[in-house]
């Protein structure tokens, strides 16, 4: 019986693998194929099957690349900054409220108003009359005085305060004695807490780099501070926030609901991760070399947290046995991708269902009511039906006995698995009206850190990154609680930082 050689034994034949490179695709000439057909014709079958497998793999890779190119900020988690000039046409996932643009009826509005007691008054007397008279004019108390106010900045300068501690002699023991200098005058010449809080404000609130802060101080105050001076002010601020950080962590642990997210940052030319855990009144930031469980364990906040955690379905968060809630804005964007790019019919009805339930939850909140048990059961059944429709369009591939591991899932199958596995977390906003529909709180809290990264590029040291994260925790928390930021920073320098507390 004649043996049929495997295609791999044919000189220069195609190499068959699970993920072939395009360069390994062998194209035979007509003469080579005729020679194989005359000598070992059955090899042609193996060659055809091998090349068919390669073509199938290449088509899958091309499809994956096309899907990747089709992603944008509207149908995936990519930020709008990655859209470039080819921004997608605006198609908001929100529905129209029916209100006209601009301020609504009853809105108080804001305008520039005159002050009751001006700092300076300038009187402008007429010099001549249109009739030609230019002498002295009569005063009449019944005539009105028209006024206009100009609000402007005073000349900027640093105020030098000299602290003097005269030496006195004790009449009893005859020793020389003097009062101690205050804490803000620890050395012969130094900047005061107001100026140091201004440096911290420009760096950590307005996110200016050291060079621009130095230029600003030169232009405003005639004081070109060095980068070392700015750095020392930030170090002092970081030390002043020890008590704040302890109180902040305790308050977050007591919160019934918190938002979590993470984003990549560059630290010392390497990728690190900025984590956020926040509420409407509190913001905690942490920087770690890792993104997942190792970082969450080292921070030691989530292992002790017992409230509901809102996040973007990042798998390490599910390691904590607490109630969860998922960001439905992310899920809706993924459903848009499946609907518009993959052109599958199940995604749009499911997205519209989530928006419908959201609108119903808003109505219940406004009325002070909740979903009835019958309504919850009906909506839950509709959700299951929509997921079943998705699986009908995306049946799982049968497991191959000879292939190790689970079959690779498509993007649509992965999304369906998450929607089915975490159904209670997806619909948490329906079962509990205090649960938000999105994780926007955490994403808003991360936004200014990304602005910092765009301005400065990276942090030089991990210590500097963690110092910045702690100061921003203080700034964000103070802002959420309506505090004046310059005053809050100054009070921190004076040893009296703002300490948050949740409303009972």
Buried (B, 14 or more C-beta within 10 A) or exposed (E): EEEBBEBEEBEEBBEBEEEBEEEEBBEBEEEBEEEBEEEBEEBBEBBEEBBEBBEEBBEEEEEEEEBEEBBBBBBBEEEEEEBEEEEBEEEEBEEEEEEEEEEEEEEEEEEEEEEEEEEEEEEEEEEEEEEEEEEEEEEEEEEEEEEEEEEEEEEEEBEEEEEEEEEEEEEEEEEEEEEEEEEBBEEEEEBBBBBBBBBBBBBBBEBBBBEBBBEBBEEBBEBEBEEEBBBBBBEBBBEBBEEBBEBBBEBBBEBEBBBBBBBEBBBBEEEBBBBBBBBBBBBBBBBBBBBBBEBBBEBEBBEEBEBBBBBBBEEBBBEBEEBBBBBBBBBBBBBBBBBBBBEBEBBBBBBBBBBEBBEBBEEBEEEEEBBEEEBBEEBBEBBEEBBEBBBEBBEEEEEEEEEEEEEEBBBBBEBBBBBBEBBBBBBBBBBBBEBBBBBBBBBBBBEBBBEBBEEBEBBEEBBBBBBBBBBBBBBBBBBBBEBEBBEBBBBBBBEEBBEBEBEE
